[in-house]
Amino acid sequence: MLHAISLGLAMAALWMALSGYFEPLLLGFGVFSVALTVYISHRMDVIDHEGHPIHHGTKVILYWPWLIKEIVIANWDVAKTILGFGDPVSTSVFKTPASQISELDQVIYANSITLTPGTVTISAESGNIFEVHALTRASRAGVEGGEMNRRCAAFGNLPSESEKDGDT
């Protein structure tokens, strides 16, 4: 129920921010559409901790600024490489471990690697191993250093549904 309420509040806030209308009739339409969407989502049983991850609430305040900083730094490094002032292009494909427990947190980690210029997550293998392509030795070292892996692991790490049910 907490996920449904949180989803409704998030959708209402987004609707208000995007519409900019505060007339009673339009506000009523907005409330109706949000309530109907939450009701249908609840009936379809698609509101869960992965579909609407409110458990990451306060941790996102620490993780996103760090990730944005890393993206800016990596952009600068890739731009220097392209212009010939940085590390030479030395592409490589390597495997790196993922410490995240839940699939959602593994996806966050894989997407964080891909969002950082110079690195792309190619595939996820069993045993929590990601295959990554790096543009330079420095970008490879950045992933292999493990800082992003540690931060992503601290960001989430809720047990998966099967672990909650005792099927491990």
Backbone bond lengths (Angstrom), bond angles and torsions (degrees), N, CA, C in turn:
res aa  C-N    CA-C-N  psi(-1)  N-CA   C-N-CA  omega(-1)  CA-C   N-CA-C  phi
1 M - - - 1.449 - - 1.534 110.96 -
2 L 1.339 116.09 -35.81 1.458 120.41 179.38 1.531 110.57 -62.36
3 H 1.337 116.66 -37.31 1.461 120.60 178.49 1.531 110.67 -65.80
4 A 1.334 117.24 -38.88 1.463 120.84 179.86 1.529 110.62 -66.09
5 I 1.319 116.72 -43.49 1.473 120.60 178.84 1.525 109.96 -63.84
6 S 1.323 116.27 -45.27 1.460 120.61 179.68 1.523 111.14 -62.74
7 L 1.329 116.35 -42.12 1.470 120.16 177.53 1.526 110.60 -61.38
8 G 1.316 116.91 -44.13 1.464 121.26 178.83 1.518 112.05 -61.16
9 L 1.333 116.54 -43.85 1.467 120.08 178.69 1.528 111.56 -65.16
10 A 1.327 116.46 -41.28 1.466 120.07 179.44 1.524 110.52 -65.00
11 M 1.336 116.60 -42.66 1.468 119.86 179.30 1.528 111.05 -66.53
12 A 1.326 117.33 -39.11 1.464 120.69 179.15 1.532 110.30 -65.00
13 A 1.334 116.44 -42.53 1.462 119.72 179.01 1.527 110.62 -64.25
14 L 1.330 117.02 -41.63 1.461 120.25 178.38 1.528 110.61 -64.71
15 W 1.320 116.87 -42.38 1.463 120.58 179.18 1.533 110.62 -60.82
16 M 1.330 115.33 -43.84 1.473 119.81 179.79 1.534 110.66 -63.88
17 A 1.326 116.10 -43.48 1.463 119.57 -178.05 1.522 112.00 -66.63
18 L 1.321 117.06 -37.56 1.456 119.96 -176.69 1.522 113.60 -84.05
19 S 1.325 116.97 -32.24 1.459 118.67 -176.43 1.528 111.88 -82.59
20 G 1.311 117.50 -46.66 1.456 120.93 -178.46 1.520 114.06 74.04
21 Y 1.323 117.47 8.18 1.463 121.52 179.50 1.517 110.18 -97.40
22 F 1.329 116.11 135.18 1.459 120.71 -179.33 1.525 111.80 -127.61
23 E 1.313 116.74 23.10 1.455 120.88 176.95 1.527 108.50 -81.32
24 P 1.334 117.64 144.03 1.464 121.00 -174.51 1.532 114.59 -53.73
25 L 1.314 118.10 -43.32 1.459 120.50 -179.19 1.526 111.29 -62.96
26 L 1.316 116.67 -46.19 1.465 120.27 -179.39 1.523 111.80 -69.44
27 L 1.332 117.00 -36.67 1.467 119.52 174.30 1.533 110.32 -61.64
28 G 1.322 116.60 -39.99 1.465 120.90 177.54 1.517 111.79 -62.35
29 F 1.340 116.30 -43.31 1.470 119.98 176.26 1.521 110.88 -61.71
30 G 1.315 116.69 -39.88 1.462 120.67 178.59 1.517 112.07 -64.00
31 V 1.337 116.28 -45.86 1.472 120.50 178.50 1.520 109.80 -62.03
32 F 1.329 117.17 -43.18 1.461 120.91 179.90 1.528 111.13 -62.66
33 S 1.325 117.08 -45.82 1.468 119.68 -177.83 1.526 111.51 -66.50
34 V 1.333 118.17 -38.98 1.459 120.99 177.47 1.525 109.94 -65.61
35 A 1.338 117.07 -45.97 1.471 120.54 -179.69 1.526 111.02 -62.28
36 L 1.323 117.38 -42.34 1.459 120.91 179.47 1.527 110.88 -64.59
37 T 1.312 117.00 -42.15 1.461 120.92 179.55 1.526 111.37 -64.65
38 V 1.333 117.57 -43.46 1.463 120.82 178.05 1.526 110.03 -64.41
39 Y 1.330 117.64 -41.41 1.465 121.36 179.27 1.533 111.02 -61.92
40 I 1.333 116.42 -47.34 1.468 119.97 179.88 1.529 110.26 -64.36
41 S 1.319 117.42 -41.48 1.466 120.90 178.22 1.520 111.05 -62.23
42 H 1.325 116.54 -39.98 1.463 120.86 178.36 1.532 110.76 -65.95
43 R 1.328 116.47 -43.76 1.467 120.81 178.57 1.523 111.84 -63.59
44 M 1.324 117.11 -34.05 1.471 121.56 178.99 1.527 111.27 -79.96
45 D 1.315 116.73 -7.64 1.467 123.15 -179.69 1.531 111.86 59.52
46 V 1.329 115.69 44.82 1.462 120.72 178.14 1.536 112.21 -107.91
47 I 1.307 117.34 2.01 1.463 120.75 177.66 1.523 107.25 -94.37
48 D 1.329 115.68 107.30 1.455 120.39 178.60 1.522 109.15 -146.16
49 H 1.326 117.10 -173.57 1.462 119.60 -176.47 1.521 112.64 -70.59
50 E 1.325 119.00 -18.89 1.453 120.21 176.80 1.521 111.67 -90.74
51 G 1.326 117.06 -37.01 1.454 120.53 -179.77 1.518 112.73 -71.34
52 H 1.317 115.69 -31.16 1.467 121.55 178.74 1.531 107.32 -142.24
53 P 1.328 117.36 83.51 1.467 121.80 -169.86 1.529 114.45 -79.32
54 I 1.327 116.64 75.44 1.463 119.33 -179.95 1.522 111.77 -72.14
55 H 1.334 117.03 -15.01 1.461 119.18 178.98 1.525 112.08 -67.19
56 H 1.331 117.85 -14.86 1.455 121.30 177.31 1.525 112.18 -89.27
57 G 1.319 117.18 0.21 1.453 124.25 -172.63 1.507 117.57 -33.13
58 T 1.316 118.18 -72.42 1.460 120.44 -174.49 1.521 112.75 -79.34
59 K 1.330 117.17 -25.15 1.465 119.66 -179.01 1.528 111.74 -67.57
60 V 1.327 116.39 -25.97 1.456 120.23 -179.47 1.525 110.69 -64.72
61 I 1.320 117.22 -28.67 1.464 121.48 179.86 1.523 110.86 -63.78
62 L 1.326 117.00 -31.17 1.461 120.86 178.46 1.528 112.09 -88.47
63 Y 1.337 117.33 -35.39 1.462 120.50 -173.76 1.530 112.92 -77.12
64 W 1.327 118.45 -47.15 1.460 120.32 -175.84 1.523 113.96 -59.97
65 P 1.326 119.69 -45.63 1.476 117.71 177.37 1.532 112.38 -60.64
66 W 1.331 117.13 -38.87 1.467 119.83 177.41 1.519 110.34 -63.37
67 L 1.351 117.28 -44.89 1.463 121.09 -179.93 1.527 110.79 -63.69
68 I 1.315 117.51 -42.00 1.471 120.71 178.67 1.527 110.12 -61.52
69 K 1.322 117.22 -41.35 1.472 121.27 177.19 1.528 110.52 -61.17
70 E 1.328 117.13 -43.50 1.460 121.25 179.38 1.534 111.15 -65.34
71 I 1.316 117.34 -37.40 1.470 121.15 178.13 1.524 110.23 -64.96
72 V 1.331 117.20 -42.28 1.472 121.07 179.47 1.525 110.20 -64.60
73 I 1.332 116.98 -44.62 1.472 120.64 179.20 1.520 110.58 -62.30
74 A 1.335 117.13 -44.63 1.465 120.75 180.00 1.527 111.23 -65.87
75 N 1.337 117.73 -37.30 1.464 120.57 175.63 1.527 110.52 -59.61
76 W 1.306 115.96 -44.58 1.458 120.99 179.57 1.530 110.37 -61.70
77 D 1.336 116.90 -44.00 1.467 120.72 179.66 1.527 111.55 -64.14
78 V 1.326 117.72 -42.01 1.463 120.63 178.93 1.524 110.29 -66.60
79 A 1.321 117.98 -40.32 1.463 120.73 178.08 1.527 110.36 -61.94
80 K 1.324 117.77 -43.04 1.469 120.64 177.41 1.523 110.97 -62.71
81 T 1.336 116.59 -39.07 1.467 120.22 178.97 1.525 110.54 -64.09
82 I 1.319 116.52 -44.45 1.469 120.69 -179.12 1.532 110.71 -63.35
83 L 1.330 116.54 -39.79 1.467 120.53 -178.73 1.526 112.77 -80.75
84 G 1.328 117.92 -5.36 1.457 121.45 176.57 1.517 114.80 89.07
85 F 1.336 117.75 11.46 1.460 120.79 -179.22 1.521 113.30 -101.13
86 G 1.307 117.66 -12.97 1.461 121.28 -175.78 1.510 111.88 -106.67
87 D 1.314 114.84 -157.71 1.459 121.26 177.30 1.526 109.44 -60.35
88 P 1.324 117.20 143.65 1.459 118.40 176.73 1.537 110.28 -69.96
89 V 1.323 115.30 156.02 1.453 119.86 177.52 1.525 108.43 -66.04
90 S 1.296 115.43 125.20 1.462 122.20 178.86 1.517 107.10 -145.52
91 T 1.338 115.59 77.65 1.466 119.94 -173.61 1.512 111.45 -66.95
92 S 1.327 114.44 148.92 1.457 120.09 177.00 1.520 109.19 -154.53
93 V 1.318 114.75 152.12 1.451 122.14 173.53 1.520 106.26 -117.97
94 F 1.324 115.90 127.69 1.463 120.47 -176.50 1.509 109.79 -143.57
95 K 1.314 115.66 168.46 1.461 121.63 179.31 1.520 108.91 -110.10
96 T 1.319 114.84 141.81 1.460 120.66 179.94 1.525 109.33 -136.71
97 P 1.320 117.59 143.11 1.465 119.59 -179.73 1.527 111.98 -77.93
98 A 1.318 114.98 153.22 1.467 121.93 175.76 1.520 107.76 -119.56
99 S 1.319 116.85 124.53 1.468 121.87 -177.14 1.520 113.52 -89.04
100 Q 1.306 117.82 0.29 1.455 120.91 -174.90 1.529 110.21 -74.86
101 I 1.331 115.70 145.85 1.465 121.02 -178.49 1.522 111.10 -89.00
102 S 1.316 117.39 -52.09 1.471 120.06 -174.91 1.521 110.95 -84.76
103 E 1.319 115.35 156.70 1.458 120.75 178.44 1.526 111.26 -63.48
104 L 1.322 116.82 -37.21 1.461 120.30 178.61 1.527 110.69 -59.92
105 D 1.312 117.23 -45.28 1.458 120.34 -179.02 1.528 111.54 -68.87
106 Q 1.340 117.65 -31.51 1.459 120.50 174.51 1.529 110.29 -66.71
107 V 1.321 116.76 -38.70 1.465 120.55 177.66 1.527 109.90 -65.70
108 I 1.318 117.26 -40.28 1.470 120.55 177.68 1.526 109.85 -61.07
109 Y 1.326 116.94 -42.72 1.464 120.87 178.83 1.531 111.03 -65.08
110 A 1.332 117.32 -47.47 1.464 120.72 -179.85 1.533 110.85 -61.57
111 N 1.321 117.24 -41.66 1.463 120.58 178.82 1.524 111.42 -69.33
112 S 1.323 117.85 -33.90 1.459 120.59 177.40 1.524 110.42 -64.39
113 I 1.332 116.55 -39.74 1.471 120.01 176.22 1.519 109.80 -62.79
114 T 1.322 116.81 -45.43 1.460 121.09 -177.45 1.524 112.22 -68.78
115 L 1.331 117.56 -34.57 1.461 120.78 178.81 1.522 112.07 -66.99
116 T 1.312 116.87 -25.84 1.450 121.25 -178.72 1.527 108.07 -81.04
117 P 1.320 118.70 113.86 1.473 120.80 -177.18 1.523 112.14 -55.94
118 G 1.321 113.91 141.31 1.461 119.81 -179.51 1.515 112.58 99.11
119 T 1.320 118.03 -10.55 1.458 121.37 178.99 1.526 109.60 -137.38
120 V 1.332 115.34 144.79 1.464 121.68 178.47 1.521 107.92 -140.52
121 T 1.319 117.25 129.98 1.456 121.23 173.42 1.521 107.16 -78.64
122 I 1.333 115.91 119.18 1.463 120.70 -176.81 1.523 111.09 -87.49
123 S 1.335 116.52 -45.70 1.467 119.23 -177.32 1.519 109.74 -155.78
124 A 1.322 113.74 162.07 1.461 121.53 174.92 1.518 106.85 -116.59
125 E 1.309 116.20 128.72 1.454 121.22 -179.10 1.520 109.67 -108.38
126 S 1.316 115.77 164.71 1.462 119.02 177.34 1.517 109.12 -64.80
127 G 1.303 115.23 152.39 1.456 120.06 -176.55 1.509 112.97 85.01
128 N 1.334 117.19 18.42 1.466 122.83 177.94 1.526 112.69 57.84
129 I 1.315 116.19 49.38 1.458 122.68 176.61 1.520 108.17 -117.14
130 F 1.334 116.83 129.32 1.457 122.01 176.15 1.516 109.07 -106.85
131 E 1.325 115.24 141.64 1.452 121.22 172.61 1.528 106.66 -98.91
132 V 1.326 116.28 126.74 1.461 121.88 -172.12 1.527 109.93 -126.53
133 H 1.327 116.22 141.19 1.459 122.39 173.21 1.525 107.34 -104.79
134 A 1.324 116.04 131.27 1.464 121.17 178.84 1.524 109.85 -120.71
135 L 1.319 116.26 143.25 1.465 122.59 -178.45 1.523 111.98 -79.73
136 T 1.333 116.61 -38.77 1.472 121.13 -178.20 1.522 109.88 -131.88
137 R 1.334 114.64 169.96 1.472 118.90 176.73 1.534 110.91 -65.16
138 A 1.323 116.57 -35.12 1.462 120.26 -179.58 1.527 111.50 -66.53
139 S 1.338 116.85 -40.42 1.468 118.47 178.90 1.521 110.54 -68.12
140 R 1.326 117.18 -34.66 1.468 120.28 175.42 1.529 110.27 -65.16
141 A 1.310 115.99 -44.45 1.463 119.80 179.54 1.525 111.25 -62.68
142 G 1.335 116.11 -33.69 1.457 119.50 178.12 1.516 112.48 -62.16
143 V 1.329 117.21 -40.87 1.467 120.73 178.56 1.520 110.12 -74.01
144 E 1.328 116.26 -44.85 1.464 119.55 -177.73 1.524 112.50 -68.11
145 G 1.330 117.66 -20.61 1.459 120.63 177.35 1.520 112.49 -62.08
146 G 1.333 116.61 -28.54 1.455 121.29 172.62 1.521 116.65 89.44
147 E 1.332 118.11 0.88 1.460 119.65 -178.46 1.527 111.42 -63.36
148 M 1.337 117.20 -44.13 1.459 120.30 179.48 1.528 110.43 -65.86
149 N 1.319 117.37 -39.26 1.460 121.50 177.63 1.531 110.47 -60.63
150 R 1.320 116.72 -45.14 1.470 120.60 179.19 1.527 111.63 -64.07
151 R 1.317 116.37 -44.28 1.468 119.35 -179.11 1.527 111.61 -66.37
152 C 1.328 117.25 -39.31 1.469 120.17 177.42 1.520 110.88 -67.27
153 A 1.318 117.49 -37.19 1.466 120.84 178.19 1.525 110.18 -66.07
154 A 1.316 117.18 -40.14 1.466 120.40 178.35 1.523 111.16 -71.81
155 F 1.327 116.56 -26.64 1.467 122.61 -178.24 1.516 111.79 -64.50
156 G 1.311 118.33 -36.97 1.462 120.11 -173.93 1.509 113.17 -131.00
157 N 1.313 113.92 -99.49 1.454 123.83 -178.94 1.517 114.85 55.26
158 L 1.317 115.38 52.54 1.459 120.54 166.66 1.518 108.03 -86.94
159 P 1.314 119.03 148.33 1.453 119.78 177.67 1.518 111.22 -64.38
160 S 1.313 115.64 149.38 1.462 120.71 179.82 1.523 109.21 -71.67
161 E 1.329 116.16 169.03 1.465 121.30 -179.24 1.527 111.20 -59.34
162 S 1.340 117.77 -41.14 1.458 119.65 -179.24 1.519 110.84 -66.75
163 E 1.344 117.63 -35.00 1.452 119.97 177.17 1.511 111.79 -69.40
164 K 1.352 116.90 -33.98 1.453 120.29 177.02 1.522 111.03 -65.48
165 D 1.342 115.65 -35.93 1.458 120.38 -177.58 1.514 111.79 -81.61
166 G 1.335 118.34 -6.76 1.460 121.21 179.68 1.510 112.94 84.27
167 D 1.350 118.66 23.41 1.453 122.39 -177.57 1.522 112.13 -94.11
168 T 1.325 119.65 13.39 1.455 120.27 -175.76 1.492 112.35 -76.25
